[in-house]
Amino acid sequence: MNKKNCKIIQDLLPNYIENLTNSETNKFIEEHLIDCEDCKKILEDMKKDIKTNNITEKNDKEVNYIKKINFKMKILKFLVILIVIIILTFAISILRNYIILSKLYKLGDSKINKENYMMIKTFITGDYIGKEINLVKDKKYLHIQTVFFMDDSEREQYMKIYEYKKDGKYYRLSKVIDDDNSSRQSLNEYDFFPNDSNIYTASIYKESFLKELKKSVFMKIRTEDVENIECYAISYENGTYWFEKETGLLIKSTKENTKLYTYYNNCVNDKMVEPPDTTGLEIHKIDN
């Protein structure tokens, strides 16, 4: 056998296997392979190597694909666990807030006799200081607010406001005393007071379950001491409210600039809730 032809055939075999040779070349190769066992064996070995390489390449692709799937599954599993943790943390926080609110409502209701109590609230800001007294007896109430402040002309003024209910109508009597002892009064009549429920209720006003649950979502509750009293500090709607843990009563508020609340049970008599004398004052009707 011509060794030169063998060399040529062996160089052409890779292309022959890949079907890259033309018909004349194929004929030349096949005729040579009939009589040449060496080239025939080389061809068979090449086909085996190619088959093995194809299988290996296929296996490598499958392994890489499985690795990618496993990696994606790990990421997905991590994200699912993370989302579950966040949801559980959020749900536990909401549940905790709701439980604390419910506890405060029950405590506040049990500690205050809503038929007879007095609440005193002191407050202070950069412009004025004041005190409010809420007196309640047998559904009668008198709300007294005393404020000391300075107007734009830096004159000192003292104002006292009485809010009360009489003959089914609501009234607000305002008395203003200037630093020169001059005074003026005004008497307004209302169909109702917007804050009427706050006058009657010493603890925070309890709402429906859904509203309370909605509150719980947006509020933050932490533990703080106020005047050596252990309290729940509740931040909600741009304000913070401090409720005594032991009694459930509101004792301080930043939203209303309140310094301190104090409560007294069964101390109000009929005379204390008598409306002020408004003889001679003109009544101004306010539509609300």
DRENDO-1510 file (C-alpha; in Angstrom, 1 decimal, always signed):
<recs>
REC; n; res; u; v; w
REC; 1; MET; +0.0; +0.0; +0.0 .
REC; 2; ASN; +1.3; +3.4; -0.9 .
REC; 3; LYS; +2.2; +5.1; +2.4 .
REC; 4; LYS; +1.9; +8.5; +0.7 .
REC; 5; ASN; -1.7; +7.8; +0.0 .
REC; 6; CYS; -2.2; +6.6; +3.6 .
REC; 7; LYS; -0.9; +9.9; +4.8 .
REC; 8; ILE; -3.3; +11.8; +2.5 .
REC; 9; ILE; -6.3; +9.6; +3.5 .
REC; 10; GLN; -5.6; +10.0; +7.2 .
REC; 11; ASP; -5.5; +13.8; +6.8 .
REC; 12; LEU; -8.9; +13.6; +5.0 .
REC; 13; LEU; -10.6; +11.2; +7.5 .
REC; 14; PRO; -11.7; +13.9; +10.0 .
REC; 15; ASN; -13.5; +15.8; +7.2 .
REC; 16; TYR; -14.8; +12.6; +5.8 .
REC; 17; ILE; -16.4; +11.7; +9.1 .
REC; 18; GLU; -18.0; +15.1; +9.3 .
REC; 19; ASN; -19.3; +14.8; +5.7 .
REC; 20; LEU; -17.3; +17.8; +4.6 .
REC; 21; THR; -15.6; +16.1; +1.6 .
REC; 22; ASN; -17.1; +16.0; -1.9 .
REC; 23; SER; -18.2; +12.9; -3.8 .
REC; 24; GLU; -14.9; +12.4; -5.7 .
REC; 25; THR; -12.9; +12.6; -2.5 .
REC; 26; ASN; -15.2; +10.2; -0.7 .
REC; 27; LYS; -14.8; +7.7; -3.5 .
REC; 28; PHE; -11.0; +8.0; -3.3 .
REC; 29; ILE; -11.1; +7.4; +0.4 .
REC; 30; GLU; -13.5; +4.5; +0.3 .
REC; 31; GLU; -11.6; +2.7; -2.4 .
REC; 32; HIS; -8.4; +3.1; -0.3 .
REC; 33; LEU; -10.1; +1.8; +2.8 .
REC; 34; ILE; -11.1; -1.4; +1.0 .
REC; 35; ASP; -7.5; -2.5; +0.8 .
REC; 36; CYS; -5.9; -0.7; +3.7 .
REC; 37; GLU; -6.6; -2.2; +7.2 .
REC; 38; ASP; -4.4; +0.5; +8.9 .
REC; 39; CYS; -6.5; +3.4; +7.6 .
REC; 40; LYS; -9.7; +1.5; +8.2 .
REC; 41; LYS; -8.7; +1.0; +11.9 .
REC; 42; ILE; -7.7; +4.6; +12.2 .
REC; 43; LEU; -11.2; +5.6; +10.8 .
REC; 44; GLU; -13.0; +3.3; +13.4 .
REC; 45; ASP; -10.9; +4.8; +16.2 .
REC; 46; MET; -11.7; +8.3; +15.1 .
REC; 47; LYS; -15.4; +7.5; +15.0 .
REC; 48; LYS; -15.2; +6.0; +18.5 .
REC; 49; ASP; -13.4; +9.1; +19.8 .
REC; 50; ILE; -15.9; +11.4; +18.3 .
REC; 51; LYS; -18.8; +9.4; +19.7 .
REC; 52; THR; -17.1; +9.4; +23.1 .
REC; 53; ASN; -16.5; +13.2; +22.9 .
REC; 54; ASN; -20.1; +13.8; +21.9 .
REC; 55; ILE; -21.3; +11.8; +24.9 .
REC; 56; THR; -18.9; +13.6; +27.2 .
REC; 57; GLU; -20.0; +17.0; +25.8 .
REC; 58; LYS; -23.6; +16.1; +26.2 .
REC; 59; ASN; -23.1; +14.9; +29.7 .
REC; 60; ASP; -21.2; +18.1; +30.5 .
REC; 61; LYS; -24.1; +20.2; +29.2 .
REC; 62; GLU; -26.6; +18.2; +31.3 .
REC; 63; VAL; -24.4; +18.6; +34.4 .
REC; 64; ASN; -24.1; +22.3; +33.8 .
REC; 65; TYR; -27.8; +22.6; +33.2 .
REC; 66; ILE; -28.6; +20.7; +36.4 .
REC; 67; LYS; -26.1; +22.9; +38.3 .
REC; 68; LYS; -27.8; +26.1; +37.0 .
REC; 69; ILE; -31.2; +24.7; +38.0 .
REC; 70; ASN; -29.9; +23.8; +41.5 .
REC; 71; PHE; -28.4; +27.3; +41.9 .
REC; 72; LYS; -31.7; +28.9; +40.8 .
REC; 73; MET; -33.6; +26.7; +43.2 .
REC; 74; LYS; -31.3; +27.6; +46.0 .
REC; 75; ILE; -31.9; +31.3; +45.3 .
REC; 76; LEU; -35.7; +30.8; +45.0 .
REC; 77; LYS; -35.7; +28.8; +48.3 .
REC; 78; PHE; -33.7; +31.6; +50.0 .
REC; 79; LEU; -36.1; +34.2; +48.7 .
REC; 80; VAL; -39.2; +32.2; +49.8 .
REC; 81; ILE; -37.7; +31.7; +53.3 .
REC; 82; LEU; -36.8; +35.4; +53.5 .
REC; 83; ILE; -40.3; +36.5; +52.4 .
REC; 84; VAL; -41.9; +34.0; +55.0 .
REC; 85; ILE; -39.7; +35.4; +57.7 .
REC; 86; ILE; -40.6; +39.0; +56.8 .
REC; 87; ILE; -44.3; +38.2; +56.7 .
REC; 88; LEU; -44.2; +36.3; +60.0 .
REC; 89; THR; -42.3; +39.1; +61.7 .
REC; 90; PHE; -44.8; +41.6; +60.3 .
REC; 91; ALA; -47.7; +39.5; +61.4 .
REC; 92; ILE; -46.2; +39.0; +64.9 .
REC; 93; SER; -45.7; +42.7; +65.2 .
REC; 94; ILE; -49.3; +43.5; +64.3 .
REC; 95; LEU; -50.6; +40.8; +66.6 .
REC; 96; ARG; -48.4; +42.1; +69.5 .
REC; 97; ASN; -49.7; +45.7; +68.9 .
REC; 98; TYR; -53.3; +44.5; +68.8 .
REC; 99; ILE; -52.9; +42.5; +72.0 .
REC; 100; ILE; -51.3; +45.6; +73.8 .
REC; 101; LEU; -54.1; +47.9; +72.5 .
REC; 102; SER; -56.8; +45.4; +73.7 .
REC; 103; LYS; -55.0; +45.2; +77.1 .
REC; 104; LEU; -54.9; +49.0; +77.5 .
REC; 105; TYR; -58.6; +49.3; +76.6 .
REC; 106; LYS; -59.6; +46.8; +79.2 .
REC; 107; LEU; -57.4; +48.2; +81.9 .
REC; 108; GLY; -58.5; +51.8; +81.1 .
REC; 109; ASP; -62.2; +50.8; +81.2 .
REC; 110; SER; -61.7; +49.0; +84.6 .
REC; 111; LYS; -59.7; +51.8; +86.2 .
REC; 112; ILE; -62.0; +54.7; +85.4 .
REC; 113; ASN; -65.5; +55.2; +86.6 .
REC; 114; LYS; -67.0; +57.0; +83.5 .
REC; 115; GLU; -70.0; +58.1; +85.5 .
REC; 116; ASN; -67.8; +60.2; +87.9 .
REC; 117; TYR; -64.2; +61.2; +87.3 .
REC; 118; MET; -61.9; +64.1; +86.9 .
REC; 119; MET; -59.1; +64.3; +84.4 .
REC; 120; ILE; -56.4; +67.0; +84.6 .
REC; 121; LYS; -54.1; +67.6; +81.7 .
REC; 122; THR; -51.2; +70.0; +81.6 .
REC; 123; PHE; -49.5; +71.1; +78.4 .
REC; 124; ILE; -46.8; +73.5; +77.3 .
REC; 125; THR; -45.3; +74.8; +74.1 .
REC; 126; GLY; -43.0; +77.6; +73.1 .
REC; 127; ASP; -46.0; +80.0; +72.8 .
REC; 128; TYR; -48.2; +79.1; +75.7 .
REC; 129; ILE; -48.8; +76.9; +78.7 .
REC; 130; GLY; -52.1; +75.7; +80.0 .
REC; 131; LYS; -54.2; +73.2; +81.9 .
REC; 132; GLU; -57.4; +71.3; +81.1 .
REC; 133; ILE; -59.8; +69.9; +83.5 .
REC; 134; ASN; -62.5; +67.4; +82.5 .
REC; 135; LEU; -65.3; +66.9; +85.1 .
REC; 136; VAL; -67.9; +64.1; +84.5 .
REC; 137; LYS; -70.8; +63.2; +86.7 .
REC; 138; ASP; -73.8; +61.2; +85.6 .
REC; 139; LYS; -73.4; +62.1; +82.0 .
REC; 140; LYS; -73.0; +65.8; +82.9 .
REC; 141; TYR; -69.7; +67.3; +82.1 .
REC; 142; LEU; -67.7; +70.5; +82.3 .
REC; 143; HIS; -64.5; +71.0; +80.4 .
REC; 144; ILE; -62.3; +73.9; +81.6 .
REC; 145; GLN; -59.2; +75.0; +79.7 .
REC; 146; THR; -56.9; +77.6; +81.1 .
REC; 147; VAL; -54.2; +79.1; +78.8 .
REC; 148; PHE; -51.5; +81.7; +79.4 .
REC; 149; PHE; -49.9; +83.0; +76.2 .
REC; 150; MET; -48.5; +86.1; +74.4 .
REC; 151; ASP; -50.0; +87.5; +71.2 .
REC; 152; ASP; -48.2; +88.9; +68.2 .
REC; 153; SER; -47.7; +92.2; +69.9 .
REC; 154; GLU; -46.0; +90.4; +72.8 .
REC; 155; ARG; -48.9; +91.3; +75.2 .
REC; 156; GLU; -49.6; +88.7; +77.8 .
REC; 157; GLN; -53.0; +87.2; +77.7 .
REC; 158; TYR; -54.9; +84.8; +80.0 .
REC; 159; MET; -57.7; +82.8; +78.5 .
REC; 160; LYS; -60.2; +80.5; +80.1 .
REC; 161; ILE; -62.6; +78.3; +78.1 .
REC; 162; TYR; -65.6; +76.4; +79.5 .
REC; 163; GLU; -67.3; +73.7; +77.4 .
REC; 164; TYR; -70.5; +72.1; +78.6 .
REC; 165; LYS; -73.9; +70.6; +77.6 .
REC; 166; LYS; -77.2; +72.2; +78.6 .
REC; 167; ASP; -80.7; +71.5; +77.4 .
REC; 168; GLY; -79.4; +69.2; +74.6 .
REC; 169; LYS; -77.1; +72.0; +73.2 .
REC; 170; TYR; -73.4; +72.3; +73.5 .
REC; 171; TYR; -71.8; +75.6; +74.6 .
REC; 172; ARG; -68.3; +77.1; +74.7 .
REC; 173; LEU; -67.7; +80.2; +76.9 .
REC; 174; SER; -64.4; +82.0; +76.2 .
REC; 175; LYS; -63.0; +84.6; +78.6 .
REC; 176; VAL; -59.8; +86.5; +77.6 .
REC; 177; ILE; -58.0; +88.8; +80.1 .
REC; 178; ASP; -55.2; +91.0; +78.8 .
REC; 179; ASP; -52.2; +92.2; +80.8 .
REC; 180; ASP; -54.0; +95.5; +81.4 .
REC; 181; ASN; -56.8; +93.6; +83.1 .
REC; 182; SER; -59.2; +94.3; +80.3 .
REC; 183; SER; -61.4; +91.3; +79.4 .
REC; 184; ARG; -63.8; +90.1; +76.8 .
REC; 185; GLN; -66.2; +87.2; +76.7 .
REC; 186; SER; -67.9; +85.2; +73.9 .
REC; 187; LEU; -70.5; +82.5; +74.1 .
REC; 188; ASN; -70.9; +80.0; +71.2 .
REC; 189; GLU; -73.6; +77.4; +70.7 .
REC; 190; TYR; -73.0; +74.1; +68.8 .
REC; 191; ASP; -75.0; +71.2; +67.7 .
REC; 192; PHE; -72.2; +69.0; +68.9 .
REC; 193; PHE; -68.6; +69.1; +69.9 .
REC; 194; PRO; -66.2; +67.2; +67.5 .
REC; 195; ASN; -64.2; +66.0; +70.6 .
REC; 196; ASP; -67.3; +65.0; +72.6 .
REC; 197; SER; -66.3; +61.4; +72.9 .
REC; 198; ASN; -62.9; +62.4; +74.3 .
REC; 199; ILE; -64.6; +64.5; +77.0 .
REC; 200; TYR; -66.6; +61.5; +78.2 .
REC; 201; THR; -63.9; +58.9; +77.8 .
REC; 202; ALA; -60.7; +58.9; +79.9 .
REC; 203; SER; -59.0; +55.9; +78.2 .
REC; 204; ILE; -58.4; +55.9; +74.5 .
REC; 205; TYR; -61.6; +55.5; +72.4 .
REC; 206; LYS; -62.2; +51.9; +71.4 .
REC; 207; GLU; -63.1; +51.3; +67.8 .
REC; 208; SER; -64.2; +48.3; +65.7 .
REC; 209; PHE; -62.0; +45.3; +65.3 .
REC; 210; LEU; -61.0; +46.1; +61.7 .
REC; 211; LYS; -60.2; +49.7; +62.5 .
REC; 212; GLU; -58.1; +48.6; +65.5 .
REC; 213; LEU; -56.3; +46.0; +63.3 .
REC; 214; LYS; -55.6; +48.7; +60.8 .
REC; 215; LYS; -54.2; +50.9; +63.6 .
REC; 216; SER; -52.0; +48.1; +64.7 .
REC; 217; VAL; -50.4; +47.9; +61.2 .
REC; 218; PHE; -49.2; +51.5; +61.2 .
REC; 219; MET; -48.2; +52.0; +64.9 .
REC; 220; LYS; -45.0; +51.4; +66.7 .
REC; 221; ILE; -45.1; +50.4; +70.4 .
REC; 222; ARG; -42.1; +50.5; +72.7 .
REC; 223; THR; -41.6; +50.5; +76.5 .
REC; 224; GLU; -40.5; +53.8; +78.2 .
REC; 225; ASP; -40.6; +55.4; +81.6 .
REC; 226; VAL; -42.5; +58.7; +82.2 .
REC; 227; GLU; -42.0; +60.4; +85.6 .
REC; 228; ASN; -40.8; +57.0; +86.9 .
REC; 229; ILE; -44.0; +55.3; +85.6 .
REC; 230; GLU; -43.5; +52.3; +83.2 .
REC; 231; CYS; -45.5; +53.0; +80.1 .
REC; 232; TYR; -46.2; +51.9; +76.5 .
REC; 233; ALA; -45.1; +54.6; +74.1 .
REC; 234; ILE; -47.3; +54.3; +71.0 .
REC; 235; SER; -46.3; +56.3; +67.9 .
REC; 236; TYR; -49.2; +56.8; +65.6 .
REC; 237; GLU; -50.4; +59.5; +63.1 .
REC; 238; ASN; -47.5; +61.9; +63.7 .
REC; 239; GLY; -47.9; +61.7; +67.5 .
REC; 240; THR; -46.7; +59.6; +70.4 .
REC; 241; TYR; -48.9; +58.6; +73.3 .
REC; 242; TRP; -47.7; +57.2; +76.6 .
REC; 243; PHE; -50.1; +54.8; +78.4 .
REC; 244; GLU; -49.4; +53.5; +81.9 .
REC; 245; LYS; -48.9; +49.7; +81.8 .
REC; 246; GLU; -50.5; +49.2; +85.1 .
REC; 247; THR; -53.7; +51.2; +84.5 .
REC; 248; GLY; -53.9; +51.5; +80.7 .
REC; 249; LEU; -54.5; +55.2; +81.1 .
REC; 250; LEU; -53.1; +57.9; +78.8 .
REC; 251; ILE; -50.6; +60.0; +80.8 .
REC; 252; LYS; -48.7; +61.9; +78.1 .
REC; 253; SER; -49.0; +62.9; +74.5 .
REC; 254; THR; -46.8; +64.8; +72.0 .
REC; 255; LYS; -49.5; +65.4; +69.4 .
REC; 256; GLU; -51.5; +67.5; +71.8 .
REC; 257; ASN; -48.3; +68.9; +73.5 .
REC; 258; THR; -49.5; +67.3; +76.7 .
REC; 259; LYS; -47.1; +67.2; +79.6 .
REC; 260; LEU; -49.1; +64.9; +81.9 .
REC; 261; TYR; -52.5; +63.5; +82.5 .
REC; 262; THR; -53.9; +62.8; +86.0 .
REC; 263; TYR; -57.1; +60.9; +86.8 .
REC; 264; TYR; -59.3; +60.9; +89.9 .
REC; 265; ASN; -62.4; +58.7; +90.4 .
REC; 266; ASN; -65.6; +59.4; +92.3 .
REC; 267; CYS; -64.6; +62.9; +93.3 .
REC; 268; VAL; -67.0; +65.1; +91.3 .
REC; 269; ASN; -70.2; +66.5; +92.9 .
REC; 270; ASP; -73.1; +68.3; +91.2 .
REC; 271; LYS; -71.8; +71.8; +92.0 .
REC; 272; MET; -68.5; +71.1; +90.2 .
REC; 273; VAL; -70.3; +70.4; +86.9 .
REC; 274; GLU; -72.6; +73.4; +87.0 .
REC; 275; PRO; -72.3; +75.5; +83.9 .
REC; 276; PRO; -70.8; +79.0; +84.4 .
REC; 277; ASP; -73.1; +82.1; +84.7 .
REC; 278; THR; -73.7; +83.5; +81.2 .
REC; 279; THR; -76.4; +86.0; +82.1 .
REC; 280; GLY; -76.3; +89.0; +79.7 .
REC; 281; LEU; -74.1; +87.3; +77.1 .
REC; 282; GLU; -75.2; +87.1; +73.5 .
REC; 283; ILE; -75.2; +83.5; +72.1 .
REC; 284; HIS; -73.6; +83.0; +68.7 .
REC; 285; LYS; -74.9; +80.0; +66.9 .
REC; 286; ILE; -72.1; +78.0; +65.1 .
REC; 287; ASP; -73.2; +75.5; +62.4 .
REC; 288; ASN; -71.2; +72.3; +62.5 .
</recs>
